[in-house]
Amino acid sequence: MFPCPACQGDVELGERGLAGLFRNLTLERVVERYRQSVSVGGAILCQLCKPPPLEATKGCTECRATFCNECFKLFHPWGTQKAQHEPTLPTLSFRPKGLMCPDHKEEVTHYCKTCQRLVCQLCRVRRTHSGHKITPVLSAYQALKDKLTKSLTYILGNQDTVQTQICELEEAVRHTEVSGQQAKEEVSQLVRGLGAVLEEKRASLLQAIEECQQERLARLSAQIQEHRSLLDGSGLVGYAQEVLKETDQPCFVQAAKQLHNRIARATEALQTFRPAASSSFRHCQLDVGREMKLLTELNFLRVPEAPVIDTQRTFAYDQIFLCWRLPPHSPPAWHYTVEFRRTDVPAQPGPTRWQRREEVRGTSALLENPDTGSVYVLRVRGCNKAGYGEYSEDVHLHTPPAPVLHFFLDSRWGASRERLAISKDQRAVRSVPGLPLLLAADRLLTGCHLSVDVVLGDVAVTQGRSYWACAVDPASYLVKVGVGLESKLQESFQGAPDVISPRYDPDSGHDSGAEDATVEASPPFAFLTIGMGKILLGSGASSNAGLTGRDGPTAGCTVPLPPRLGICLDYERGRVSFLDAVSFRGLLECPLDCSGPVCPAFCFIGGGAVQLQEPVGTKPERKVTIGGFAKLD
């Protein structure tokens, strides 16, 4: 292995060693010019003279030797092949006239751009460079020389900038020295603080042990004194022996009454003897395993690692909700910085400008009032005492193409309440198949009719553009999601009439409501038919090429049901678009009669369920009138 002089990386020389590398003739010439300019090593002597040699005046590359004038004439006689040798200046290192290929010993004539290596004619025709981009040396020479000249000109023309950066680096060196010294002092002070706390704790623990020891010694000493008084002729026993010698009965009774109690206690203590205090100090043992582990793991605080964006919980609706988490073994973050910008605006000169939300607490953020029909890129990074960590990976979010319409579900008319179950928050509805579906199963061969259950939104749109999204249960039998004129919806569904089974659906996925109307008239309804996890793109619906793209869905086919469906209503244009609410890929665009208030509508045939998209922000109060009922708007 050989260290590369340019990048210090290891280079494997192979079996041939240095012989397998090109000679750096350019560097040799630079060294030779430098030697000649400073006269390093003194005069160069003739290598063929008899001692003492004379100073060399010529050199011969072919003979690889230096000569004085006389020796050059002697070894290059006229009429011989050596007379054709061209003299050069005397030198100690002889170089070939051209750069030779180390593999074939031929002069290199081409440059392989793929391998970035000079090659000779034989190398060019070998399999090693088959299919590579090879150019003449002259072309490579001119291209590299132009690049080097341009770069060198730029550097020489920005000497002030170089000097300024050198000053900044020198200032950074001084700041590094000062900061390093401060860091050392801070660490030393903290460690001394830990030592002081440990010393203080050691003193308090030793004081507690000393107090416990003195207390036990006092109790044991008192017990020893009591037992010594029980010895024959001393203390309590001696006194009792003297009292027993008393013959005066009254005096004996007076003295023996108190003495008997003391003797009784001494007898009991003698019979149930145990030391007054334990000699063991096991209760004073310290468990420092946790503290030792903490001290062993004591290290410098690291910055938080790059957060991970939770793409399952991050979405854009009326507002943008961003959620993230730190990697499992990341240092904690005190707060976060959220950065975001639009990517669909023309780029301005200079660095990319991000909008920031500083000092975000927790692991989620709410970005209010995003522009509709835009693409936002977001990223986040954590911060603690050690500084800011790395940014998370960028996440791109599409905002809805129009302002989000907030509404609730209303089933007070045109719906079968025994088959529709609306949630308490009025944002979800489920259709439970009843007796008509069972009867239909019994009349499959003779024809059957199923009841249509409809539920409307409590908001009517009368102007502008509106967008809302919902999720349809993939197990739904047949669900129609869309919009329609309020008056036509009341006429069609007020009595909850039966309609023919979806096995025979004349509109094939798009309920226009105007099969018997003229072609020019816009239909009062626009529905998207969903069933069994599929979307039916009927032939009666028009597909917008600009919306779906060349590779988008075509009419008369089915596509998989996305997790959420989006509906975009353009009231002035009389158009309604159905989109994949996750990728905002267009599914269908249909005409709609917008001569009156237009309501969101959901139709069920058989079992099914629909969940409205929850708004991110606070729902504003609203009040609209639909079908004679006062609604909050």
C-alpha positions as CSV (number, residue, x, y, z in Angstrom):
1,M,0.0,0.0,0.0
2,F,1.2,3.5,-0.8
3,P,-0.3,6.8,0.5
4,C,-1.7,9.0,-2.3
5,P,0.0,12.4,-2.1
6,A,-3.1,14.2,-3.2
7,C,-5.8,12.7,-0.9
8,Q,-3.7,10.6,1.5
9,G,-5.8,7.5,0.6
10,D,-4.2,4.1,0.4
11,V,-3.1,3.0,-3.1
12,E,-2.4,-0.6,-3.9
13,L,0.7,-0.6,-6.2
14,G,0.3,-4.3,-7.2
15,E,3.1,-6.7,-8.1
16,R,5.1,-4.2,-10.2
17,G,5.3,-1.6,-7.5
18,L,6.3,1.9,-8.5
19,A,7.2,0.6,-12.0
20,G,3.5,0.4,-12.8
21,L,3.1,4.1,-12.4
22,F,3.7,7.0,-14.8
23,R,6.7,9.2,-14.1
24,N,5.8,12.7,-13.1
25,L,8.0,14.5,-15.6
26,T,6.3,17.8,-15.0
27,L,7.3,17.7,-11.3
28,E,10.8,16.6,-12.2
29,R,11.1,19.7,-14.5
30,V,9.8,22.0,-11.7
31,V,12.4,20.5,-9.3
32,E,15.2,20.9,-11.9
33,R,14.3,24.5,-12.5
34,Y,14.3,25.2,-8.8
35,R,17.7,23.5,-8.3
36,Q,19.2,25.5,-11.1
37,S,17.7,28.8,-9.7
38,V,19.1,28.3,-6.2
39,S,22.3,26.3,-7.3
40,V,21.5,23.4,-4.9
41,G,24.4,21.0,-4.6
42,G,27.0,23.2,-6.3
43,A,28.5,22.5,-9.8
44,I,27.7,19.3,-11.7
45,L,30.9,17.4,-12.6
46,C,31.7,15.3,-15.6
47,Q,31.1,11.7,-15.1
48,L,33.6,10.4,-17.7
49,C,36.7,12.5,-16.8
50,K,39.7,11.0,-15.1
51,P,40.3,12.3,-11.6
52,P,40.0,15.2,-10.8
53,P,36.8,15.6,-13.0
54,L,36.1,18.8,-14.7
55,E,32.8,20.8,-14.4
56,A,30.2,19.4,-16.8
57,T,28.9,21.6,-19.6
58,K,26.6,19.2,-21.4
59,G,24.3,16.3,-20.8
60,C,23.0,13.4,-22.9
61,T,19.6,12.0,-22.4
62,E,20.4,8.9,-24.5
63,C,23.6,8.2,-22.6
64,R,22.1,9.3,-19.3
65,A,25.4,11.0,-18.3
66,T,27.0,14.5,-18.0
67,F,30.1,15.5,-20.0
68,C,32.6,18.2,-20.2
69,N,33.3,19.5,-23.7
70,E,36.3,17.2,-24.4
71,C,34.5,14.1,-23.1
72,F,31.4,14.9,-25.1
73,K,33.4,15.0,-28.3
74,L,35.3,11.9,-27.3
75,F,32.2,9.8,-26.7
76,H,30.1,11.2,-29.6
77,P,32.5,10.9,-32.5
78,W,31.5,12.1,-36.0
79,G,30.2,9.5,-38.3
80,T,28.7,7.3,-35.5
81,Q,25.1,6.9,-34.3
82,K,25.9,8.6,-31.1
83,A,26.8,11.8,-33.0
84,Q,23.0,12.1,-33.5
85,H,22.4,12.5,-29.8
86,E,21.2,16.0,-28.8
87,P,23.1,17.6,-26.0
88,T,21.2,19.1,-23.1
89,L,22.0,21.1,-20.0
90,P,24.0,19.1,-17.4
91,T,21.6,17.5,-14.8
92,L,21.6,14.7,-12.3
93,S,18.2,13.3,-13.3
94,F,17.7,12.3,-16.9
95,R,14.1,12.2,-18.3
96,P,12.8,10.7,-21.5
97,K,11.7,13.0,-24.2
98,G,8.1,11.9,-23.8
99,L,5.9,10.2,-21.2
100,M,6.1,6.4,-21.7
101,C,3.4,3.8,-21.0
102,P,4.5,1.7,-18.1
103,D,2.8,-1.4,-19.5
104,H,4.1,-1.3,-23.1
105,K,7.1,1.2,-23.0
106,E,5.6,3.2,-25.8
107,E,4.9,6.9,-25.8
108,V,1.3,7.8,-24.7
109,T,-0.8,9.4,-27.4
110,H,-4.4,9.3,-26.1
111,Y,-6.4,9.9,-22.9
112,C,-9.2,7.7,-21.6
113,K,-11.9,9.8,-20.0
114,T,-13.6,6.8,-18.5
115,C,-10.5,5.6,-16.6
116,Q,-9.0,9.1,-16.4
117,R,-5.7,7.6,-17.6
118,L,-3.1,8.2,-20.4
119,V,-2.9,5.3,-22.8
120,C,-0.7,4.3,-25.7
121,Q,-1.8,2.8,-29.1
122,L,-1.6,-0.7,-27.7
123,C,-3.6,0.1,-24.6
124,R,-6.3,1.7,-26.8
125,V,-7.0,-1.5,-28.8
126,R,-7.0,-3.8,-25.7
127,R,-10.2,-5.0,-24.1
128,T,-9.4,-3.0,-20.9
129,H,-10.6,0.2,-22.6
130,S,-13.2,-1.4,-24.9
131,G,-16.2,1.0,-25.1
132,H,-14.5,3.8,-23.2
133,K,-14.5,7.4,-24.3
134,I,-10.9,8.0,-25.6
135,T,-9.7,11.3,-27.0
136,P,-6.3,12.4,-28.3
137,V,-3.8,13.8,-25.8
138,L,-3.9,17.2,-27.6
139,S,-7.7,17.5,-26.9
140,A,-7.3,16.5,-23.3
141,Y,-4.3,18.9,-23.0
142,Q,-6.2,21.8,-24.3
143,A,-9.3,21.1,-22.2
144,L,-7.4,20.7,-19.0
145,K,-5.2,23.6,-19.7
146,D,-8.2,25.9,-20.3
147,K,-9.9,24.7,-17.1
148,L,-6.7,25.1,-15.0
149,T,-6.0,28.6,-16.5
150,K,-9.6,29.7,-15.8
151,S,-9.4,28.4,-12.2
152,L,-6.0,29.9,-11.7
153,T,-7.2,33.2,-13.1
154,Y,-10.2,33.2,-10.8
155,I,-7.9,32.6,-7.8
156,L,-5.4,35.2,-8.7
157,G,-8.2,37.7,-9.3
158,N,-9.7,37.1,-5.9
159,Q,-6.6,37.5,-3.7
160,D,-8.5,39.9,-1.5
161,T,-11.0,37.2,-0.8
162,V,-8.3,34.7,-0.1
163,Q,-6.7,37.1,2.3
164,T,-10.0,37.8,4.0
165,Q,-10.7,34.1,4.4
166,I,-7.2,33.6,5.8
167,C,-8.0,36.3,8.4
168,E,-11.2,34.6,9.2
169,L,-9.4,31.2,9.6
170,E,-6.8,32.8,11.8
171,E,-9.6,34.4,13.9
172,A,-11.2,30.9,14.0
173,V,-7.9,29.5,15.3
174,R,-7.7,32.1,18.0
175,H,-11.4,31.6,18.9
176,T,-10.8,27.8,18.9
177,E,-7.9,28.2,21.4
178,V,-9.9,30.5,23.6
179,S,-13.1,28.3,23.4
180,G,-11.0,25.1,24.0
181,Q,-9.5,26.7,27.1
182,Q,-12.9,27.8,28.4
183,A,-14.3,24.3,27.8
184,K,-11.4,22.8,29.8
185,E,-12.0,25.2,32.6
186,E,-15.7,24.4,32.6
187,V,-15.1,20.7,32.6
188,S,-12.6,21.1,35.4
189,Q,-15.0,23.2,37.4
190,L,-17.8,20.7,36.9
191,V,-15.6,17.8,38.0
192,R,-14.4,19.8,41.0
193,G,-18.0,20.5,41.8
194,L,-18.8,16.8,41.6
195,G,-15.7,16.1,43.9
196,A,-17.0,18.8,46.4
197,V,-20.4,17.2,46.4
198,L,-18.9,13.8,47.0
199,E,-16.6,15.1,49.7
200,E,-19.5,16.8,51.4
201,K,-21.6,13.6,51.2
202,R,-18.6,11.5,52.5
203,A,-18.3,13.8,55.5
204,S,-22.1,13.6,56.3
205,L,-22.1,9.8,55.9
206,L,-19.0,9.4,58.2
207,Q,-20.6,11.7,60.7
208,A,-23.8,9.6,60.7
209,I,-21.7,6.4,61.2
210,E,-19.7,8.1,64.0
211,E,-22.9,9.2,65.9
212,C,-24.4,5.7,65.5
213,Q,-21.1,4.2,66.8
214,Q,-21.0,6.5,69.9
215,E,-24.6,5.7,70.7
216,R,-24.0,2.0,70.5
217,L,-20.8,2.2,72.6
218,A,-22.7,4.2,75.3
219,R,-25.4,1.6,75.4
220,L,-23.0,-1.3,75.6
221,S,-20.9,0.4,78.3
222,A,-24.0,1.0,80.4
223,Q,-24.9,-2.7,80.0
224,I,-21.4,-3.7,81.1
225,Q,-21.7,-1.6,84.2
226,E,-25.1,-3.2,85.0
227,H,-23.6,-6.7,84.7
228,R,-20.5,-5.8,86.7
229,S,-22.8,-4.8,89.6
230,L,-24.1,-8.3,89.6
231,L,-20.7,-9.7,90.5
232,D,-20.3,-11.2,94.0
233,G,-19.4,-8.5,96.5
234,S,-19.8,-5.5,94.2
235,G,-22.5,-3.2,93.2
236,L,-26.1,-4.3,93.5
237,V,-25.3,-7.8,94.8
238,G,-23.0,-6.5,97.5
239,Y,-25.7,-4.0,98.6
240,A,-28.3,-6.7,98.6
241,Q,-26.0,-8.9,100.7
242,E,-25.6,-6.1,103.3
243,V,-29.4,-5.5,103.3
244,L,-30.0,-9.2,104.1
245,K,-27.9,-8.7,107.3
246,E,-30.4,-6.2,108.6
247,T,-32.4,-7.6,111.6
248,D,-34.7,-4.7,112.1
249,Q,-37.8,-5.7,110.3
250,P,-39.2,-2.3,109.6
251,C,-35.9,-1.0,108.3
252,F,-35.5,-4.2,106.2
253,V,-38.9,-3.8,104.6
254,Q,-38.2,-0.2,103.8
255,A,-34.9,-0.9,102.1
256,A,-35.8,-4.3,100.5
257,K,-38.9,-2.9,98.7
258,Q,-37.0,-0.9,96.2
259,L,-34.0,-3.2,96.2
260,H,-36.3,-6.2,95.2
261,N,-37.5,-4.4,92.0
262,R,-33.9,-3.7,91.0
263,I,-32.9,-7.3,91.7
264,A,-35.9,-8.6,89.7
265,R,-35.0,-6.5,86.7
266,A,-31.4,-7.6,86.9
267,T,-32.5,-11.3,87.1
268,E,-34.7,-10.9,84.1
269,A,-31.9,-9.2,82.1
270,L,-29.6,-12.1,83.2
271,Q,-32.1,-14.7,82.0
272,T,-32.9,-13.0,78.7
273,F,-29.4,-11.7,77.9
274,R,-28.7,-9.9,74.6
275,P,-26.4,-7.1,73.8
276,A,-28.0,-3.6,74.1
277,A,-26.7,-2.7,70.6
278,S,-25.6,-4.6,67.5
279,S,-22.0,-4.6,66.6
280,S,-22.8,-4.8,62.9
281,F,-22.9,-1.8,60.6
282,R,-24.5,-3.5,57.6
283,H,-27.2,-0.8,57.5
284,C,-24.5,1.7,56.6
285,Q,-23.5,0.0,53.4
286,L,-23.7,2.1,50.2
287,D,-25.1,0.9,46.8
288,V,-23.2,3.0,44.3
289,G,-23.8,0.8,41.3
290,R,-26.1,3.3,39.6
291,E,-23.8,6.2,40.5
292,M,-20.8,4.4,39.2
293,K,-22.6,3.6,36.0
294,L,-23.6,7.2,35.6
295,L,-20.0,8.4,36.2
296,T,-18.7,5.8,33.8
297,E,-21.1,7.0,31.1
298,L,-20.4,10.6,31.9
299,N,-19.5,12.2,28.5
300,F,-19.9,15.4,26.5
301,L,-23.4,16.3,25.6
302,R,-24.1,15.6,21.9
303,V,-26.4,17.5,19.6
304,P,-29.7,15.7,18.7
305,E,-29.7,13.5,15.7
306,A,-31.7,14.2,12.6
307,P,-35.5,13.8,13.4
308,V,-37.6,11.3,11.5
309,I,-40.7,12.7,9.9
310,D,-43.8,10.6,10.6
311,T,-45.3,10.5,7.1
312,Q,-48.4,8.6,8.3
313,R,-49.5,11.5,10.6
314,T,-48.1,14.4,8.5
315,F,-50.6,15.9,6.0
316,A,-51.9,19.1,4.5
317,Y,-55.6,20.0,4.6
318,D,-56.9,23.3,5.7
319,Q,-53.6,23.7,7.5
320,I,-50.4,21.7,7.5
321,F,-49.8,19.3,10.4
322,L,-46.1,18.2,10.7
323,C,-45.2,15.3,13.1
324,W,-41.8,13.8,13.8
325,R,-39.8,11.8,16.3
326,L,-36.1,11.4,17.3
327,P,-34.2,8.2,16.6
328,P,-34.1,5.7,19.6
329,H,-30.6,6.5,20.8
330,S,-30.5,10.2,20.0
331,P,-29.7,12.7,22.7
332,P,-32.8,14.7,23.9
333,A,-33.8,17.9,22.3
334,W,-34.9,21.0,24.3
335,H,-36.8,22.4,21.4
336,Y,-37.0,22.2,17.6
337,T,-36.8,24.5,14.6
338,V,-39.3,23.9,11.7
339,E,-38.4,25.3,8.3
340,F,-40.7,25.3,5.3
341,R,-40.9,26.9,1.8
342,R,-42.8,26.7,-1.4
343,T,-41.2,24.8,-4.3
344,D,-43.6,25.9,-7.0
345,V,-42.5,29.6,-7.0
346,P,-39.8,30.9,-9.3
347,A,-36.3,30.6,-7.8
348,Q,-34.7,33.9,-6.7
349,P,-31.0,34.6,-7.0
350,G,-28.9,33.8,-4.0
351,P,-29.3,31.0,-1.4
352,T,-32.6,29.3,-0.8
353,R,-34.7,31.2,1.7
354,W,-36.7,29.2,4.3
355,Q,-39.4,30.4,6.6
356,R,-38.7,29.3,10.2
357,R,-40.8,28.5,13.3
358,E,-38.3,28.8,16.2
359,E,-38.4,27.0,19.6
360,V,-41.2,24.6,18.9
361,R,-42.0,22.5,22.0
362,G,-43.1,18.9,21.5
363,T,-42.8,16.7,18.4
364,S,-45.5,18.3,16.2
365,A,-46.2,21.7,14.6
366,L,-49.1,23.4,12.9
367,L,-48.5,25.7,10.0
368,E,-51.5,27.9,9.4
369,N,-52.9,29.5,6.3
370,P,-50.9,27.7,3.6
371,D,-51.4,28.7,0.0
372,T,-53.9,26.5,-1.9
373,G,-52.7,24.5,-4.9
374,S,-49.0,24.7,-3.8
375,V,-46.2,22.3,-2.9
376,Y,-44.4,22.8,0.4
377,V,-41.2,21.3,1.4
378,L,-40.6,21.0,5.2
379,R,-37.8,20.0,7.4
380,V,-37.0,20.1,11.2
381,R,-34.0,19.9,13.5
382,G,-33.5,19.7,17.2
383,C,-31.5,21.8,19.6
384,N,-30.1,21.3,23.1
385,K,-27.3,22.8,25.1
386,A,-24.7,21.4,22.7
387,G,-26.3,23.2,19.8
388,Y,-28.4,22.4,16.7
389,G,-28.4,19.0,15.2
390,E,-28.8,17.8,11.6
391,Y,-31.9,18.5,9.5
392,S,-34.4,15.8,8.9
393,E,-35.0,14.6,5.4
394,D,-37.2,17.0,3.4
395,V,-40.9,16.0,3.1
396,H,-43.0,17.4,0.3
397,L,-46.7,18.1,0.9
398,H,-49.4,19.2,-1.7
399,T,-52.0,21.6,-0.4
400,P,-55.6,21.3,-1.6
401,P,-56.4,23.0,-4.9
402,A,-59.1,25.2,-3.3
403,P,-60.1,26.5,0.2
404,V,-61.3,23.7,2.4
405,L,-65.0,23.5,3.0
406,H,-66.0,22.6,6.6
407,F,-69.3,20.9,7.0
408,F,-71.1,18.2,9.0
409,L,-73.5,15.4,7.9
410,D,-77.2,16.0,8.1
411,S,-79.7,13.1,7.7
412,R,-82.9,14.8,8.7
413,W,-84.5,14.4,5.3
414,G,-84.1,12.1,2.4
415,A,-82.5,9.3,4.4
416,S,-83.6,6.1,6.0
417,R,-82.8,6.6,9.7
418,E,-83.1,2.9,10.5
419,R,-80.3,2.0,8.1
420,L,-78.0,5.0,8.5
421,A,-75.9,5.6,11.6
422,I,-74.3,9.0,11.9
423,S,-71.5,9.5,14.5
424,K,-72.0,11.9,17.4
425,D,-69.5,14.4,15.8
426,Q,-71.5,14.2,12.6
427,R,-68.4,13.5,10.5
428,A,-68.9,9.8,9.8
429,V,-71.8,7.7,8.6
430,R,-72.4,4.0,8.2
431,S,-75.1,2.2,6.2
432,V,-76.3,-1.0,7.6
433,P,-78.1,-3.3,5.0
434,G,-81.6,-4.1,6.1
435,L,-84.5,-6.3,4.9
436,P,-84.6,-5.0,1.3
437,L,-81.2,-6.4,0.7
438,L,-82.2,-9.8,2.0
439,L,-85.3,-9.8,-0.1
440,A,-83.2,-8.8,-3.1
441,A,-81.0,-11.8,-2.6
442,D,-84.1,-14.0,-2.8
443,R,-85.2,-12.4,-6.1
444,L,-81.9,-12.3,-8.0
445,L,-83.2,-14.4,-10.8
446,T,-86.4,-12.3,-11.3
447,G,-85.0,-8.9,-10.8
448,C,-84.7,-6.8,-7.6
449,H,-84.8,-3.3,-6.4
450,L,-82.6,-1.8,-3.6
451,S,-83.3,1.3,-1.5
452,V,-80.9,4.3,-1.8
453,D,-79.9,5.9,1.4
454,V,-78.7,9.4,1.1
455,V,-77.0,11.8,3.5
456,L,-76.2,15.4,2.7
457,G,-73.8,18.0,4.1
458,D,-75.2,20.8,6.2
459,V,-73.6,23.5,4.0
460,A,-74.6,24.8,0.6
461,V,-72.1,26.3,-1.8
462,T,-73.2,29.3,-3.8
463,Q,-70.0,30.8,-5.1
464,G,-66.2,30.4,-5.4
465,R,-64.1,27.2,-5.3
466,S,-64.4,24.6,-2.5
467,Y,-62.6,21.4,-1.6
468,W,-63.3,18.6,0.9
469,A,-62.0,15.1,1.4
470,C,-63.4,11.9,2.8
471,A,-62.4,8.2,3.3
472,V,-64.6,5.4,2.0
473,D,-64.6,2.0,3.6
474,P,-63.0,-0.4,1.0
475,A,-65.6,-3.1,2.1
476,S,-68.5,-0.9,1.1
477,Y,-70.9,-2.5,-1.3
478,L,-71.8,0.6,-3.3
479,V,-71.2,4.2,-2.3
480,K,-71.6,7.3,-4.4
481,V,-69.7,10.4,-3.4
482,G,-70.3,13.8,-5.0
483,V,-72.4,17.0,-5.1
484,G,-75.8,18.1,-6.5
485,L,-78.3,20.9,-6.6
486,E,-80.2,21.2,-3.3
487,S,-83.5,21.4,-5.0
488,K,-82.9,18.4,-7.3
489,L,-81.6,16.4,-4.3
490,Q,-84.8,17.1,-2.4
491,E,-87.0,16.1,-5.4
492,S,-85.1,12.9,-6.0
493,F,-84.5,11.6,-2.5
494,Q,-87.3,13.2,-0.4
495,G,-89.4,10.0,-0.6
496,A,-86.4,7.7,-0.6
497,P,-87.6,5.9,-3.8
498,D,-86.2,2.5,-4.8
499,V,-83.8,2.3,-7.7
500,I,-82.7,-0.6,-9.7
501,S,-79.9,-2.7,-8.5
502,P,-76.3,-1.6,-9.3
503,R,-76.0,-4.7,-11.4
504,Y,-77.9,-2.7,-14.0
505,D,-76.6,0.9,-13.8
506,P,-77.4,2.9,-16.9
507,D,-75.1,5.8,-16.0
508,S,-72.1,3.4,-15.5
509,G,-70.5,5.1,-12.6
510,H,-71.5,8.8,-13.1
511,D,-74.9,9.9,-11.9
512,S,-75.7,12.8,-14.2
513,G,-79.3,12.9,-13.2
514,A,-80.1,14.0,-16.8
515,E,-80.2,10.9,-19.0
516,D,-83.3,12.2,-20.6
517,A,-82.1,15.8,-20.9
518,T,-80.4,17.5,-23.8
519,V,-76.8,17.0,-24.4
520,E,-76.0,20.7,-23.9
521,A,-77.6,20.9,-20.4
522,S,-75.3,20.3,-17.4
523,P,-76.5,17.5,-15.1
524,P,-77.8,18.5,-11.6
525,F,-75.7,15.7,-9.9
526,A,-72.1,14.6,-10.1
527,F,-71.2,11.4,-8.3
528,L,-68.3,9.1,-8.2
529,T,-69.2,5.4,-7.8
530,I,-67.2,3.3,-5.4
531,G,-67.7,-0.4,-4.7
532,M,-65.7,-3.3,-3.3
533,G,-62.5,-1.3,-3.0
534,K,-62.7,0.0,-6.6
535,I,-63.7,3.2,-8.3
536,L,-65.8,2.9,-11.4
537,L,-65.0,5.5,-14.0
538,G,-68.1,5.3,-16.2
539,S,-68.4,6.2,-19.8
540,G,-70.8,9.0,-18.9
541,A,-68.1,10.9,-17.1
542,S,-65.6,13.1,-18.9
543,S,-61.9,12.6,-18.1
544,N,-59.8,15.7,-18.1
545,A,-56.5,15.1,-19.8
546,G,-54.9,18.1,-18.2
547,L,-56.0,16.8,-14.8
548,T,-55.2,13.2,-15.1
549,G,-52.2,13.3,-17.4
550,R,-51.4,11.1,-20.4
551,D,-51.0,8.1,-18.1
552,G,-54.1,8.9,-16.0
553,P,-57.3,6.8,-15.8
554,T,-59.6,6.6,-18.7
555,A,-63.4,6.4,-18.8
556,G,-65.0,3.0,-18.7
557,C,-62.6,1.3,-16.3
558,T,-61.9,0.7,-12.6
559,V,-59.0,2.0,-10.5
560,P,-58.1,1.1,-7.0
561,L,-59.7,3.1,-4.2
562,P,-57.2,5.5,-2.6
563,P,-57.1,6.0,1.2
564,R,-58.9,9.4,0.8
565,L,-60.9,11.0,-2.0
566,G,-60.9,14.7,-2.7
567,I,-63.8,16.7,-4.3
568,C,-63.1,20.1,-5.8
569,L,-66.1,22.2,-6.8
570,D,-65.7,25.2,-9.0
571,Y,-69.1,27.0,-8.8
572,E,-68.5,29.7,-11.4
573,R,-67.2,27.2,-14.0
574,G,-69.8,24.6,-13.2
575,R,-67.2,21.9,-12.9
576,V,-66.5,19.3,-10.2
577,S,-63.2,17.3,-10.0
578,F,-62.6,14.1,-8.1
579,L,-59.0,13.5,-7.0
580,D,-56.8,11.2,-5.0
581,A,-56.5,13.2,-1.8
582,V,-53.1,11.7,-1.0
583,S,-51.2,12.4,-4.2
584,F,-53.7,14.9,-5.7
585,R,-53.8,12.9,-8.9
586,G,-57.0,13.6,-10.9
587,L,-59.5,10.9,-11.3
588,L,-62.5,12.6,-13.1
589,E,-63.8,16.0,-14.0
590,C,-67.5,16.4,-14.6
591,P,-69.9,19.2,-15.5
592,L,-72.5,20.3,-13.0
593,D,-75.5,22.6,-13.0
594,C,-74.7,25.4,-10.6
595,S,-77.8,27.4,-11.0
596,G,-78.6,27.2,-7.3
597,P,-77.1,26.1,-4.0
598,V,-75.0,23.0,-4.3
599,C,-74.7,20.5,-1.5
600,P,-72.2,17.6,-0.8
601,A,-74.0,14.3,-1.0
602,F,-73.3,10.7,-0.2
603,C,-75.5,7.8,-1.4
604,F,-75.4,4.2,-0.1
605,I,-76.8,1.0,-1.7
606,G,-76.2,-1.8,0.7
607,G,-73.6,-1.7,3.5
608,G,-71.0,1.1,3.5
609,A,-69.2,3.7,5.5
610,V,-67.8,7.2,4.9
611,Q,-65.5,9.3,7.1
612,L,-65.1,13.0,6.5
613,Q,-61.5,14.4,6.7
614,E,-61.0,16.0,10.1
615,P,-60.0,19.7,9.8
616,V,-56.6,20.5,11.3
617,G,-57.4,24.0,12.6
618,T,-60.3,25.3,14.6
619,K,-63.7,25.0,12.8
620,P,-65.2,28.5,12.3
621,E,-68.8,29.2,13.2
622,R,-71.0,29.3,10.1
623,K,-74.7,29.7,9.4
624,V,-76.5,28.6,6.1
625,T,-80.0,27.7,5.3
626,I,-80.7,24.4,3.6
627,G,-84.2,23.1,3.0
628,G,-85.7,25.4,5.6
629,F,-83.4,24.4,8.4
630,A,-81.0,26.9,10.0
631,K,-77.5,25.7,9.8
632,L,-74.3,27.0,11.5
633,D,-71.8,28.3,9.0
